[in-house]
Amino acid sequence: IEREQEYGGWELPLTLATADKDLIVRNLGWSGDTVWTESRGVFDPPAAGYQRTLELVKELKPSVIILGYGNVEAFGGPSKLPPFREQYQKLVNDLASVGARFVHLSPILLEKTSLPDQSEARLAQTDRVNQSIEQYAGAIREIAGNRQELFVDLIDWQRSRSSEEPLTQNGIHFSADGYLASGLFLTAQLTGKTLTQENLASDSVENLRLAIIDKNRLFFHRWRPQNITYLFLFRKHEQGNNAVEVAQFDPFVDKAEESIAKKADRIAESWK
């Protein structure tokens, strides 16, 4: 999810499909993230990163939360599935206090044809990991079903595609084309509206995509400033007085959102 903000392949079609609703998206993805939030701890224990995430979500007051977990955890194999299931449920329960609706994404299968290493050993390992990914996806599906919430099956989508064009750049991470293709599918699942790549093939749509990327870059620096250690963590005694400046990104983000909404409105109007 974190990498999506560099491409806009999910947010672009979602924005156009909901142009009449002034959609606002905040990407809180984190590289290597798991339901235990080990990465989000930065230099603190994972529990601190977990708590900061909960506090940020409460601050943002979302109406919909999209969760995408399971790909990293699935490398732990079937034995790690029970604790994953338990922690995923805890995360959802902890986030539920904000009153948002949830969308649960399945993990995606590793794409064997895009792996840099095509050795027999690597391909066999990929098959084992994909079996594990399906088990983790099943657990997420079950949790979503028990909560009567939307589950988006990206694995089924992967398998049912008519195109044989690769979706990933390395077998794991979506490429620009992969983000757009999955973004069109996700948009249809969330909004009931079917957009095509032909709909998005114009200069005005490309300008909108670039505006979305710029907005996301501003918000990224708002919630994950590069010098976060000095501003908020264990070296804040040195430069913590500058932390007040982080909030000064907010007006720029708001202005970018206004520009995105206007661009999306004009494009949607031209489609009528």
N, C-alpha and C positions, 0 to 999 in steps of 0.2 A: 504493500500500500504506500509506503514512504516514497518509492521511486515514481509513483504515478504523477506526483506533482511536477516532475521534470518534463512530463509529456502532455498532460492534460487529456489523456485518452478516455478517462472515465468522466471527468467533470464536464468536458465539452458537450457530449451528447446529453448528459443529464441536465445541464443548464439550458440547452435549446429545447428539450422536451418539456421543461417546466418554466418557460420564459414568462408565463403569466403569473407565476408564483414567487418571483424574485428569490430564487434558491441561493442560499449561502452555504458554501462548503468549507470546512476546516479539516485539513489533513493532519492527523495526529500520528501517522505511521512512524515506525522506528525500525531501523535496520536490525535484522536478527531478533526481532521482538518475539516474545512468547507470553503465554498467559501468566507467567511468573514475573514478567517485566525485568529480567536480569539486565538487559541492555539499558533500560531507562534509569537504572540506579546511577549511571555515570560513575562517579567516584564514591557514591554512597552505596549502602546495601540495596538489593532489589526492592525491599519493602518501602524504602524511601521513594524510589521511582514510582512504585505502585501508588503510593499515597499522593504524590504530586500529580499523577495522571488523573486520579479521581477528582482532585481539587480543580484541575484545569477544566475537566469536562463539566463540572458543576458551574464553574465560572462562565463557560460558553453557553450553557443552557440550550443544548440541542433539542430539536423535536424528533430527530431520527439519529440513531447510532448504528453505523455499519462496522461489524466486527469481522476481521479476517485473520484467523489463526489456524494452526495445525501443520503447516508446511515444515517449520523448523522442528516442532516437537515430534513429528512423525519419524525423524531420524533416530529417535530413541527406541523405536520399535514397539511391538505390542505390549511389552511389560510396563511401559511408561504410560499406556493409555488410561488406566484407572485414575492416576493422579492428575493427568491432563483433564479428564472429564470433570473431576471434582473442582479443580482450579478454574476451569472455564465457567462452570456454574457459579462459582463464587464471584468471579469478575462480573458476570452479568447481573448477579444479585446486588453487588456493590454499586454498579452503574445505574441500576433501576431507580435509585432514589431521585434521579433528575426528572423522572416522568417521561422519558423519551421512548419511542417505539424502536425495536431492534430489527436489524437485518443481519442474518448470519450467513457469511460466505463460506463455502467449502474451500479447502486448500486446492491447489491445482496439481495435476500429475507432472512429474518430471518428463521433459520432452527428450526422448532418447536421440532423435535425429539431430538435435542441436548441441549435444554434449561435445565439448572439445576432445574428450578422451573416448574413443570408440572401441576400446579394448573389450574383449569378452568379459573380463573380470568386472570392468566398470558397468557394462550393460547389464550383467547379472545382478550387480548391487542395485542398479536403478530399478530393476523389476521388484526386488525385495522392498525397497523404499516405497515404491508406488503401491504395493500391497498394503503397507503400513499407512500410507496417506489415505487410502480408501477407508481403512478402519477408523481413522481419526475423523474423516469426513462423516462417517456414519454416526459417530458420537455427537458431533455438532448437529447433524440432522435431527437426532433424537431429542436433544436438549431444546432445539427450536420448536419441534413438534409438541413437546410437553408444555411449552410456554405459549403455544399457538401463535408463533411468530414466523416471519418469512425466512425461508432457507433458500439460498441461491446456489444451485448445484453447478459449479464450474467444471467439475469432472465430466458430468453428463454432456455439458455443452462442448467440451473439448472433443469428446468422442463422436458427437453427432455432426460436427462441422463437415461441410462438403469440400471446403478448400484444404489442400495439403500444404499450404504455405506455413512455414514455421511461426510459432507464436512467441518464442523466447530467443534471447540472444546467446544463451549458454546452457539451455536445458532447464534453467531454474527461474530466471527473471524474465518477465515480459519484455519484448522489444516494443518500439513505438507502434508497430502494426499490431502486436499482441494486445497492447493496452487499448487501442482503438476498437479492435474486434471484440474484446471482452467487455469494453465499455458500452458498445451498442447492445450487446446481450443484457448487460446489467440494467441499462436504461429501459429496455423492454420489460424486464422483470419488475422493476420498481414503479414504472409509470404507465405501463400498458401501451406505450407508443413505440412504433417501430421506425427507427431511422436507418438509413443506409449510408455507406461510404460515399455514395453519389450525392446525398444530401449535404455532405460536409466538404465537398470538393469545390470550394470557392475562396476567393481572396478574403471576403468578409468573414467567413468562418475561420480561416487561418488567423486573421487578426484577432478574433475573439479568443482562439486557443492561446495565442501569445500573451494576451491580456490576462488570461487565467493563470498562466505560468508566472507572470510578473507578480500578480497578487499573491500567489502561493509562496513566492520567494520572500515577499515582505512579511507575510505571516510567519514563515519559518524563522526568520530572524527575530520576530516578536516573541515566540515561545521557546526558541532554542538558540539564543544568541551565542556567537562563536566563543566569546569570553565568559561563558556561563560560570566557570569555576571562580572567576574573580567577582562576578556580580552577585551570585546566590549561594555558592558552595563553600568549600573549605578555605578559600583565599579571599573571601568577601571582606575580611578585615583590611585588605589592601586597597580595593577599589569598589567596595560595596556601595559607596555613595553615588556611583554612576548608575546604579540599578534603576533609578527613577526615570532614566532616559528611555528604557525599553518600552514603556507604555506610549512613548511618543510615536511609535510605529502605527498605533491604532488609527489616527486620522488618515494616514496614507493607505492603510488597508481598506478603510471605509470608502475613500475616494475611488480606489480601484474597483471595489464592488459596485459602486454606482456606474462606473464606466462599463463594466461587464454586463450589468442589467440592461443598459441602453443598447449596447451592441446586440445582445441576444434578442431584445424586443424588435429591433429593426430587421434582423434576419428572419425571425418567426413571422413577422408581418409580411415579408416578401414571399413567404411560402404559401400564403393564403390564396 
